[in-house]
Amino acid sequence: MTPFLDALAHAAAGAEQAEAAFRQEVAARAKALEQERAFAFRRLNFMRAIAAVIAAAEDEKSAIASAQDVMREKLGWAAESEARAETLAQFVPVVRAAFATLAPPEAEEEELDVGAALSRFESWYSATHPQPFWVVFETYMPETPRVDF
């Protein structure tokens, strides 16, 4: 080939490589944004269910018990284990913070920043488990057919 065709071929190959790299970056960024969106909606829906039972609770102790029941139900935890018990215990500060914000003014206000408490829980979970907490919601639960006799 002539030198100018070699230069054009080299430029075309470089452009092809740049496009492929860009497409990989876009795909990776889209996947990260997709996971971020999914986690945000899981967080919202989960905390919405937690807030509903906390708001109906008469005291902090019943709020914690109700929130832990919701957590077990949402995650499909029928049996207890040491890891599950630890996760439930680590979630208690989030419940206390939420209860303090939803409880009547005479309630003891331990911490009002539910977001910070939830963030600390998520950080603890990520540090002690191989994936973020919100991935637990991805566990496939097969549908059980309902049979009437």
Beta strands, then each sheet from edge to edge (+ up, - down):
end
